[in-house]
Amino acid sequence: MSDRLAQTEVTIRENRLKSIIYYSGKASELAKAEGTEKFVCKERSYSQCSDCAQMTASTITYFVRDAAVVVHSPMGCFANTPLNDTQFRNSAIERGEQPDKVRVICSNISEKDTVYGGTNKLREAINEAKKRFNPSAIFVHSSCATGIVGDDIEGVALDMQEEIGIPIIPVYCEGFKSKIWSSGFDAAYHGILKNLVKEQPEKNKKLVNVFNFLGSDTFTPLLGKLGLKPNYLVPLASVDRISRMPEAACSAHICETLGTYVSSVLESDFGVPKVKSPAPFGISWTDNWLREVAKYTGTEDKVEEVIESEHRRIAPELERLREKLSGKKIYVFAGDAYAHNVGSVVSDLGMEIVGITTLHHDMQDDTEGTENTLEALVKKTGEIENFSVCNKQPYQVLKILEKLRPDVMIVRHMNMTILGGKLGIPSLLEGETNISAGYDGIITTGKRLLALIETKGILKTLSEYNEFPYTKWWREEEDPFYFEKGAKQ
Ligand code: SF4
């Protein structure tokens, strides 16, 4: 086991990848600063809202088919669970698989437990999870309260897994620990890699790990052209399938932010090469991704023919979409690398990217040699003058939108879709990340955008009746990042 995996916890992103939560300027300037400390992660002097690493960890652990999760926290940290349950059912159906439900228990610690310790409640919750769900493994999420009082989750896990006979996996995802909630992805993967994943002497040359969220099955047709199969991880996979992930020929992902840590450890500790080209979004990125996958799977003899025939197949529809969308101004708001993916897709549709905002920005990758997706995007589209990093602050995004006034926007998160609607800007919610992957993903995105633009009239009318809760002073302030000027390090 490498030093990295031997650690109880993975180092948080701002320390490991020098990630930042604020930037405003040209995309090329930020891309050029890769690996440097030119920009650093500062405290925000005013934060309107935030997310939590526990929430990002739950997008991985909650959806393992035969596992249970114990959230060791007060009940408030558990509030998202009904939404997760709906997502689990719907996404399984969407992928053509058996619907499922989350198996989650909260230890529900009280004020008293934060004084005397909550490990007894944790033991009770683990026993209850075993009794209710009979799972193949139990994940234990930490939280701010249990992290601060220092409950020994690992000690309880080691002790109890002997007692109940299944792996118990600590996931250190306390919200207070990192300013970058994507650290929760790494925390979940660290627990999985350390406690579940096993060396696989036999390799399957036809299998490609695809780290993704819940999402539709768009990689089977794409990889199928080369006679390959996606191994979708981790949501909707079983504990057994997760433990065998090193048997794949290589590891890919739908977004560098999601897959950086897990694919890096799989490469260094388990010998599974990581696909280092940007994820397959947009024509040239899909071409290059397929070429690299072909290299690891021994299908290089077929790949150029596949690429050529796919270009021919989508050309008429792409041309039709370009005629309608060409020159339309678009703004993208999404997580770090996923926003770059979306930028790559919409540029193939002939649209003008007037601005991109990402939730954070990783200044480096976990694996040396991984292509910088922002640099690749600038190379493809030319300079993006209005590029910003903003961790989901509506008061700032409102000002960005008022300044840029795009014809349409694509956003990954619901609250920002509503913001666009209030301003009369048709907004596409990219809640399902697999849908725009591959060659078909470009066509699907184009069709969705065309349908969306039709809503412009009604949104404009609705926006005339909208009132924002901000003061006249803030509405008149020109700089969306006014508060960051006084940000302290
Ligand atoms: S872990 Fe911390 S930040 Fe996350 S929901 Fe609980 S209290 Fe909030």
Boltz pocket constraint, residues with backbone or C-beta under 6 A from the ligand:
constraints:
  - pocket:
      binder: B
      contacts: [[A, 51], [A, 52], [A, 53], [A, 54], [A, 55], [A, 73], [A, 76], [A, 77], [A, 78], [A, 142], [A, 143], [A, 144], [A, 145], [A, 173], [A, 174], [A, 175], [A, 176]]
      max_distance: 6.0
